[in-house]
Amino acid sequence: MTEAVDLKKMYWHSRRGMLELDLILVPFAENILPSFSESERGEYARLLAEEDQDIFQWLVLKAPAPEKSLQIMVDKILAAS
């Protein structure tokens, strides 16, 4: 699979259907994700596999992510917002 296809899939999966998440994740996927390494993209994909409510709680700092690697990705998303 090519890098462009992978990025398009991650962009598509960043569209969650929950407006609050879409407003954070879609611009992040468009603007920041292309500059990420393959391992960082893997962590972002892991984040996207989580439930919307959990991701939302982490992004609004109501709760920490359960794993350090996921929290690092949440921090990167928040820093880019």
CYANA upper distance limits for C-alpha pairs under 8 A (distance plus 0.5 A):
  1 MET  CA      5 VAL  CA      7.06
  1 MET  CA      6 ASP  CA      7.43
  2 THR  CA      6 ASP  CA      6.85
  3 GLU  CA      7 LEU  CA      6.67
  4 ALA  CA      8 LYS  CA      6.72
  5 VAL  CA      9 LYS  CA      6.74
  6 ASP  CA     10 MET  CA      6.74
  7 LEU  CA     11 TYR  CA      6.50
  7 LEU  CA     33 LEU  CA      8.15
  7 LEU  CA     34 PRO  CA      7.50
  8 LYS  CA     12 TRP  CA      6.61
  9 LYS  CA     13 HIS  CA      6.65
 10 MET  CA     14 SER  CA      6.56
 10 MET  CA     29 ALA  CA      7.71
 10 MET  CA     45 ALA  CA      7.45
 11 TYR  CA     15 ARG  CA      7.45
 11 TYR  CA     26 VAL  CA      7.15
 11 TYR  CA     29 ALA  CA      5.94
 11 TYR  CA     30 GLU  CA      7.36
 13 HIS  CA     48 LEU  CA      7.40
 14 SER  CA     22 ASP  CA      7.38
 14 SER  CA     25 LEU  CA      6.03
 14 SER  CA     26 VAL  CA      6.09
 14 SER  CA     29 ALA  CA      7.32
 14 SER  CA     48 LEU  CA      7.42
 15 ARG  CA     21 LEU  CA      8.24
 15 ARG  CA     22 ASP  CA      5.93
 15 ARG  CA     25 LEU  CA      7.69
 15 ARG  CA     26 VAL  CA      6.68
 16 ARG  CA     21 LEU  CA      7.03
 16 ARG  CA     22 ASP  CA      6.48
 16 ARG  CA     52 ASP  CA      7.71
 17 GLY  CA     21 LEU  CA      8.26
 17 GLY  CA     22 ASP  CA      7.29
 18 MET  CA     22 ASP  CA      6.61
 18 MET  CA     52 ASP  CA      8.10
 19 LEU  CA     23 LEU  CA      6.61
 20 GLU  CA     24 ILE  CA      7.27
 20 GLU  CA     56 PHE  CA      8.20
 21 LEU  CA     25 LEU  CA      6.31
 21 LEU  CA     52 ASP  CA      8.28
 21 LEU  CA     55 ILE  CA      8.48
 21 LEU  CA     56 PHE  CA      6.98
 22 ASP  CA     26 VAL  CA      5.89
 23 LEU  CA     27 PRO  CA      7.41
 24 ILE  CA     28 PHE  CA      6.96
 24 ILE  CA     77 ILE  CA      8.27
 24 ILE  CA     81 SER  CA      7.23
 25 LEU  CA     29 ALA  CA      6.52
 25 LEU  CA     77 ILE  CA      8.12
 26 VAL  CA     30 GLU  CA      6.68
 27 PRO  CA     31 ASN  CA      6.40
 27 PRO  CA     32 ILE  CA      8.39
 28 PHE  CA     32 ILE  CA      5.76
 28 PHE  CA     33 LEU  CA      6.91
 28 PHE  CA     77 ILE  CA      7.16
 28 PHE  CA     80 ALA  CA      7.38
 28 PHE  CA     81 SER  CA      7.84
 29 ALA  CA     33 LEU  CA      5.34
 29 ALA  CA     34 PRO  CA      7.94
 30 GLU  CA     34 PRO  CA      7.80
 32 ILE  CA     36 PHE  CA      7.50
 32 ILE  CA     80 ALA  CA      8.00
 33 LEU  CA     41 ARG  CA      7.57
 36 PHE  CA     40 GLU  CA      6.19
 36 PHE  CA     41 ARG  CA      6.63
 37 SER  CA     41 ARG  CA      6.73
 38 GLU  CA     42 GLY  CA      6.72
 39 SER  CA     43 GLU  CA      6.90
 40 GLU  CA     44 TYR  CA      6.75
 40 GLU  CA     73 MET  CA      8.43
 41 ARG  CA     45 ALA  CA      6.62
 42 GLY  CA     46 ARG  CA      6.76
 43 GLU  CA     47 LEU  CA      6.76
 43 GLU  CA     69 SER  CA      7.66
 43 GLU  CA     70 LEU  CA      7.36
 43 GLU  CA     73 MET  CA      7.35
 44 TYR  CA     48 LEU  CA      6.78
 44 TYR  CA     73 MET  CA      7.06
 45 ALA  CA     49 ALA  CA      6.90
 46 ARG  CA     50 GLU  CA      7.54
 46 ARG  CA     70 LEU  CA      8.22
 47 LEU  CA     55 ILE  CA      7.97
 47 LEU  CA     70 LEU  CA      6.80
 47 LEU  CA     73 MET  CA      8.14
 50 GLU  CA     54 ASP  CA      7.32
 50 GLU  CA     55 ILE  CA      7.18
 51 GLU  CA     55 ILE  CA      6.85
 52 ASP  CA     56 PHE  CA      6.55
 53 GLN  CA     57 GLN  CA      6.67
 54 ASP  CA     58 TRP  CA      6.81
 55 ILE  CA     59 LEU  CA      6.62
 56 PHE  CA     60 VAL  CA      6.68
 57 GLN  CA     61 LEU  CA      6.61
 57 GLN  CA     62 LYS  CA      5.58
 57 GLN  CA     63 ALA  CA      6.14
 57 GLN  CA     64 PRO  CA      8.37
 58 TRP  CA     62 LYS  CA      6.58
 58 TRP  CA     63 ALA  CA      5.74
 58 TRP  CA     64 PRO  CA      5.99
 58 TRP  CA     65 ALA  CA      6.29
 58 TRP  CA     71 GLN  CA      8.39
 58 TRP  CA     74 VAL  CA      7.42
 59 LEU  CA     74 VAL  CA      6.83
 59 LEU  CA     78 LEU  CA      7.45
 64 PRO  CA     71 GLN  CA      7.19
 65 ALA  CA     70 LEU  CA      6.44
 65 ALA  CA     71 GLN  CA      5.50
 65 ALA  CA     74 VAL  CA      8.29
 66 PRO  CA     70 LEU  CA      7.78
 66 PRO  CA     71 GLN  CA      7.95
 67 GLU  CA     71 GLN  CA      6.80
 68 LYS  CA     72 ILE  CA      6.67
 69 SER  CA     73 MET  CA      6.99
 70 LEU  CA     74 VAL  CA      6.73
 71 GLN  CA     75 ASP  CA      6.59
 72 ILE  CA     76 LYS  CA      6.78
 73 MET  CA     77 ILE  CA      6.75
 74 VAL  CA     78 LEU  CA      6.68
 75 ASP  CA     79 ALA  CA      6.54
 76 LYS  CA     80 ALA  CA      6.80
 77 ILE  CA     81 SER  CA      6.86
